[in-house]
């Protein structure tokens, strides 16, 4: 298939044979009976290598008569996909040919052809902008000004896609044009708000909405007209238009609330009405307004008077819809195996050393966003903004719904329980005096005949976990805690998968709060969890692993009793032996073992050897699979490596020096070094965590490759633009260097200065970096100064001030002690280096509540007294007078 003519685009003609071949392939690709789609795909890929293949596709799309619309459309969509890779290198003549064929299709009689043309044109614009295609803007304007509705619709279809995919392209200066394209199109969009044609009203409003976030001058200056247009469209007969009106108000309240201020009452009134729209999608879009308003921290008073009308609407929308997939799924039998599509993707978060700034995971128990969840989220937000003020309106409605009898009203009862959970945080002060009654009411619902009432009761109870545990201080609360514990354990063994999931998640939340309260009940808890372990299908098994891991974290060494291990370990080990090294169901089991190994400590040594060896095997297999999946007999998946490294860290932490006998005969050291250099940042993150853990307990095994470990760790700290993307890697590498330094002492000297040169900029410019990296940088700098003061102290005046500020933010612990040993060692080596930062050093010393080490306390005292003697003629007193009274008070224990 070769072009029959070169030169100008207009002279290109397809060859009949090539045309026929491609049409046949497209027909085969679309035939439902076609068995080998991959062969057809490969053939099309081969054709893509020909320089004029895309010309053929454009010709078929735009001109071929006698072929079905579907074939033409398929050619168009294939062309669109090809453009993503081919456009940048495509000869100008071919580009010109494609453009000339596409433009007439904008106004095609067939809507599918118009729509596909719009998609291809938008792809062109995303990749190449509009500056190189002036005819496009002219053609679009001409179509908009035409009287032919097909032309107007086609132009609006293309424009709406450009506005969605690349809005900034139309809002930029184009050489040769006196105005930005959006300035020309915008008035046309506003005119079309009044079109009798639903499609045009929808496309024009959708296009303008895309610019709310960018807010070009033309929209800002026409804001009144736009708002007038929104109010006119607010009662449109078409639900898709009403949905876009709601979306506009939601976006405006988020980013330009000031423009809504004069109209806010009307907008709230409108949103309140459409929140009950018969069309669920419109009601859902309207419901987003309440959460957005609260999140934007706008004056609550504007909403207050509407609460008595809003809250009943939210509650009514929180009831399950009849066709909600959860209602249909809830009937499913728990003994049916899960299909692969039932298993949600899971994400393991790599090990992290330091104070984590992470957000809590969302504790919603299901995943599809709908009106019910959006309404519950809105109620949650309102409860956090208005607190107990919403209770007088809300509680009577909740009580009425809860007391409605009869099977047909179960959805109302369920929604009322959901509402109690949603306000569990925001209204806790008002609920607290009645909490015991509320919980007493919820406990029997754990045994309700309707599975979704059982599951929501688990979730709502878990929202009050913290207060339930606090109540165990007195007998009544203690008894209630027992009832909840037993109730949730019973539900963990429910036959319904949805209830199992909710009960396990709720139990894990309760475990985190209860910790020590669980110890006396470990036997019954373990028996229920291991019974569930034998009963659950694959998807919910993951949640049991999580509950077991959380239990181990909560009770720690208390788990290390023979009677508990006999219940816990055999089923886990049987599952461990049953799963292959490439089975993804291993991930949650590896995580679970990590928690158990840390909790049992040396008690895990009995199980450690096979676990250690398997982690090594998995990492080796995956490192091979990365370069040669056939030899490895497995597809590469980095998560296997990350989970295995983290389990090795858990083993190291649990076994301490006892891990030495496992490491000696293994090649862990060389494998770990390879992981520290991996291109995947989450593998590096876990690898440096393990490096630091090993440095603590058996640095001797790292010895022969110490300089390489130190070099590669130092590289992670270099202040490149990438540092912000890989903060967690830098954090763990920084911590590992510090751990190595205090074990190998002078042997870190070759990298000391390169590490210091990376740490200083982090301390001097801490903005945009996480708290943990700054703390670890300060500690590692101090540890390096402690072991190599002669190398670090000559440079101390460059970093003393920012380092002392960081030190004063760190809580008292052993790592902070190490850092201050470094401070004292540097001052001894170079006293004048800290003179200009003395005030900051005094504040850092005053940040200690108590230095537990008497040696260090004495060293710090000597440093202060040394400066007091060194500074004559009132200079010391001047330094002291610059300190705030609480700082002076803290320093008084050193008698300076």
LINCOR-V51815 format. One record per helix or strand. SS is the DSSP state (a for helix, b for strand). FROM is the first residue (numbers start at 1). LEN is the number of residues. Records with the same first field share a line. If there is no record, write none. Layout:
SS->FROM-LEN + FROM-LEN
This chain:
a->9-3 + 16-15 + 37-11 + 53-11 + 69-21 + 92-14 + 111-18 + 134-11 + 149-22 + 181-12 + 198-12 + 217-5 + 223-11 + 239-17 + 257-18 + 280-16 + 301-4 + 307-11 + 325-5 + 340-3 + 371-32 + 407-16 + 428-5 + 435-11 + 451-13 + 465-9 + 475-18 + 497-39 + 538-22 + 562-17 + 586-42 + 629-4 + 638-27 + 668-9 + 681-35 + 721-4 + 727-38 + 771-17 + 789-19 + 814-16 + 831-16 + 854-17 + 875-7 + 885-10
